[in-house]
């Protein structure tokens, strides 16, 4: 499935901004919801994501990233590699893309993740060089 060009543009902008603001922070980026299921509508849909990070983001870094991203409808949660190995119900709140707290959940559409920035398969566990 080929993603909508608007998804590609927003993801590319996000990754550029995130890498400039906090180099190496975002090691994996996964899209879910309508963007991953092929039901994305450019005028009404947001883009839901799960960003996998090297560790908890420094204070203020996510706000700066999403402020620089502007009005793009890009909403998600930030998890560490360790978080991915746990039941979401046991994790508690994790940093969201916006100013509210996010509770990770296992939703049905999470089985249909797109991988704009997958972890590197050449490293143990498919993780990035910093892990």
C-alpha positions in Angstrom: 0.0 0.0 0.0 1.4 3.4 -1.0 0.7 6.1 1.6 -1.1 9.3 0.6 1.5 12.0 -0.5 0.4 14.3 2.3 1.3 11.6 4.8 4.7 11.2 3.3 5.2 15.0 3.4 4.1 15.4 7.0 6.2 12.4 8.2 9.3 13.7 6.4 8.8 17.1 7.9 8.3 15.6 11.4 11.4 13.4 11.1 13.5 16.4 9.9 12.3 18.6 12.7 12.7 15.9 15.4 16.2 15.0 14.2 17.2 18.7 14.2 15.7 19.4 17.6 16.9 16.1 19.3 19.3 14.2 17.1 18.9 10.4 17.6 15.9 10.6 19.8 13.3 9.1 17.4 14.7 5.6 16.5 11.4 4.1 15.2 8.3 5.7 13.9 5.1 3.7 13.3 1.8 5.0 11.8 -1.5 3.6 12.9 -5.1 4.3 12.4 -6.4 5.6 9.1 -2.9 6.4 7.8 -1.8 2.7 8.2 -5.2 1.2 7.2 -5.5 3.0 3.9 -8.5 5.1 5.0 -6.7 8.4 5.3 -8.7 11.5 4.2 -6.4 14.5 3.6 -9.0 17.1 4.6 -10.3 15.4 7.7 -7.9 12.7 9.0 -5.2 13.2 11.5 -2.0 11.0 11.4 -1.7 8.8 14.4 1.8 7.5 15.4 3.9 5.7 17.9 7.5 7.1 18.1 10.1 4.8 19.7 12.8 6.8 21.4 16.2 6.1 22.9 14.9 7.2 26.3 12.5 9.6 27.8 12.6 12.9 26.0 14.3 15.9 27.7 11.8 18.4 29.2 10.4 20.7 26.5 11.8 18.9 23.5 8.5 17.4 22.4 6.8 20.8 22.7 9.5 22.3 20.6 9.2 19.6 18.0 5.5 19.8 17.7 5.5 23.6 17.7 7.9 23.7 14.8 5.8 21.1 13.0 3.0 23.6 13.1 -0.6 22.8 12.3 0.0 19.4 10.8 -2.5 16.9 12.2 0.2 14.6 13.6 -0.7 13.0 17.0 0.8 10.2 18.9 2.7 8.8 21.9 6.4 8.4 22.6 7.6 5.1 24.0 11.0 3.6 24.7 12.2 0.3 23.4 11.8 -1.1 26.9 8.1 0.1 26.9 7.4 -2.0 23.8 8.1 -5.2 25.8 5.4 -4.4 28.4 1.7 -4.6 28.6 0.4 -1.0 27.9 -1.9 -1.3 30.9 1.2 -1.5 33.1 3.1 1.4 31.6 1.1 4.4 33.0 1.3 7.7 31.3 3.8 8.4 28.5 4.7 11.6 26.8 2.2 12.6 24.1 2.7 14.7 21.0 0.4 17.4 22.4 0.2 18.9 25.9 -2.0 16.2 27.4 -1.0 13.0 29.0 -1.2 9.8 26.9 -2.0 6.3 28.1 -0.7 3.7 25.6 -3.3 1.2 24.6 -3.5 -1.8 22.3 -6.0 -0.9 19.7 -7.3 -3.1 16.9 -5.6 -1.0 14.2 -2.2 -1.3 15.9 -1.9 -4.6 14.0 -1.8 -2.5 10.8 1.3 -0.4 11.5 3.1 1.4 8.6 6.8 1.8 9.2 8.2 5.2 8.0 11.3 4.8 10.2 11.7 1.1 11.1 14.4 -0.1 13.4 17.5 -1.4 11.8 17.3 -5.1 11.1 21.1 -5.5 11.0 21.4 -5.0 14.8 20.4 -7.4 17.6 16.6 -7.2 18.1 16.3 -4.8 15.2 17.2 -1.9 17.4 19.2 1.2 16.6 22.9 1.6 17.2 22.3 3.5 20.4 20.5 0.6 22.1 
